[in-house]
Amino acid sequence: SNNIANMNTTAFSARRAEFADLHYQQLRAPGAITSASGQIAPSGVEIGLGVRAASVAVNFQQGSLEQTGGDLDIAIEGEGFFEVTLASGEPA
């Protein structure tokens, strides 16, 4: 929802959550007999216990540049980041 809410926000970088499976609970082992007739479950039966957020990927693709006319508005064309320097000369 954050990506949709900020789709028109200047300099917004979209993010994509990536998920990983949690453990599985084994209900029947491979080769287990599944009924009175002797049918066998060749691969067993497992049930997933959900997912978890594994990472969040940020989309750093170049967006469109917009002429604002503001004296303090700046942009990067191509790859890169701005480095902000403190009054002491150290990077922020």
Buried (B, 14 or more C-beta within 10 A) or exposed (E): EEEEEBEEEEEBEBEEEEEEEEEEEEEBEEEBEEEEEEEEBEEBBBEEEEEEEEEEEEEEEEEEEEEEEEEEEEBEEEEEEEEEEEEEEEEE
